[in-house]
Amino acid sequence: MKSARANGSSSSRTRRIVWFSILAVVVAFLVAVSAFVIWTQDTYAAGARGIESIESDSRLQLYERDGLTVLAPASESNGRGIVFLPGAKVESEAYATTFAEVAAAGTTVVIVNPFLNLALVEPRSFEEYTAVAPDVTTWAVGGHSMGGVKACQYAEVAEVDALLLLASYCSGVDLADRDLDVLTLLGSEDGVINSNALRDARGLLPADAVWSTIEGATHAQFGDYGPQDGDGVATISDAAAHVAIGVALASFLDGASE
């Protein structure tokens, strides 16, 4: 009898240990998930002055629709649109300044507010973005940093005819044989981008892809959200960087539409 009771007690202790172990794993998992979600919500906020400037510009409209930030011309559209994906944890409105002159010239810019503020886990289809601008007939897609990596995936969609990579590159998507106008725009003082990955990704783009560098610009200056950890030191002002980026984008898009 003692042996039976001892065996039963041992078995009970084993079950308790197993259940406590399982509970500990579940709790650890939930804590990790919670910490990750909290981290994703600690975003780079759009510069207040930049937003004020956009909102006071009579040439532009800035509004939210269906979970998207839309920057559109106040006057007639030129029929071109851009779907743009932000860098990791960067608020969508931080790119309104970047595209101000492009939008003023008639192009509608749909800036995605990605799931968990991370473009790579954004689940929506390209068609869900374009639905907010039914007057647009020609679409480009683009992104900054992580957003550019996701943009490359959308560039496989048939209705996309141009790809804009701002301080970014493709990964895991081969567009070399795609009939696509591509611009890769870099900053000479970018301290964030992975230079080796950027170099290795060249072969994933069409041979006639355009590569251009904004001298003096950093990674963060492709948006308007202040300094970013690990970035370089800019040798031009934010305003000068935004002007140079806007000019490069407009020139490329004009060429792409010909």
Rosetta blueprint (number, residue, H / E / L):
1 M L
2 K H
3 S H
4 A H
5 R H
6 A H
7 N H
8 G H
9 S H
10 S H
11 S H
12 S H
13 R H
14 T H
15 R H
16 R H
17 I H
18 V H
19 W H
20 F H
21 S H
22 I H
23 L H
24 A H
25 V H
26 V H
27 V H
28 A H
29 F H
30 L H
31 V H
32 A H
33 V H
34 S H
35 A H
36 F H
37 V H
38 I H
39 W H
40 T H
41 Q L
42 D L
43 T L
44 Y E
45 A L
46 A L
47 G L
48 A H
49 R H
50 G H
51 I H
52 E H
53 S H
54 I H
55 E H
56 S L
57 D L
58 S L
59 R L
60 L E
61 Q E
62 L E
63 Y E
64 E E
65 R E
66 D L
67 G L
68 L E
69 T E
70 V E
71 L E
72 A E
73 P E
74 A L
75 S L
76 E L
77 S L
78 N L
79 G L
80 R E
81 G E
82 I E
83 V E
84 F E
85 L E
86 P L
87 G L
88 A L
89 K L
90 V E
91 E L
92 S H
93 E H
94 A H
95 Y H
96 A L
97 T L
98 T L
99 F L
100 A H
101 E H
102 V H
103 A H
104 A H
105 A L
106 G L
107 T L
108 T E
109 V E
110 V E
111 I E
112 V E
113 N L
114 P L
115 F H
116 L H
117 N H
118 L L
119 A H
120 L H
121 V H
122 E L
123 P L
124 R L
125 S L
126 F H
127 E H
128 E H
129 Y H
130 T H
131 A L
132 V L
133 A L
134 P L
135 D L
136 V L
137 T L
138 T E
139 W E
140 A E
141 V E
142 G E
143 G E
144 H E
145 S L
146 M H
147 G H
148 G H
149 V H
150 K H
151 A H
152 C H
153 Q H
154 Y H
155 A L
156 E L
157 V L
158 A L
159 E L
160 V E
161 D E
162 A E
163 L E
164 L E
165 L E
166 L E
167 A L
168 S L
169 Y L
170 C L
171 S L
172 G L
173 V L
174 D L
175 L L
176 A L
177 D L
178 R L
179 D L
180 L L
181 D E
182 V E
183 L E
184 T E
185 L E
186 L E
187 G E
188 S L
189 E L
190 D L
191 G L
192 V L
193 I L
194 N L
195 S H
196 N H
197 A H
198 L H
199 R H
200 D H
201 A H
202 R H
203 G H
204 L H
205 L L
206 P L
207 A L
208 D L
209 A L
210 V E
211 W E
212 S E
213 T E
214 I E
215 E L
216 G L
217 A L
218 T L
219 H L
220 A H
221 Q H
222 F H
223 G L
224 D L
225 Y L
226 G L
227 P L
228 Q L
229 D L
230 G L
231 D L
232 G L
233 V L
234 A L
235 T L
236 I L
237 S L
238 D H
239 A H
240 A H
241 A H
242 H H
243 V H
244 A H
245 I H
246 G H
247 V H
248 A H
249 L H
250 A H
251 S H
252 F H
253 L H
254 D H
255 G H
256 A H
257 S L
258 E L
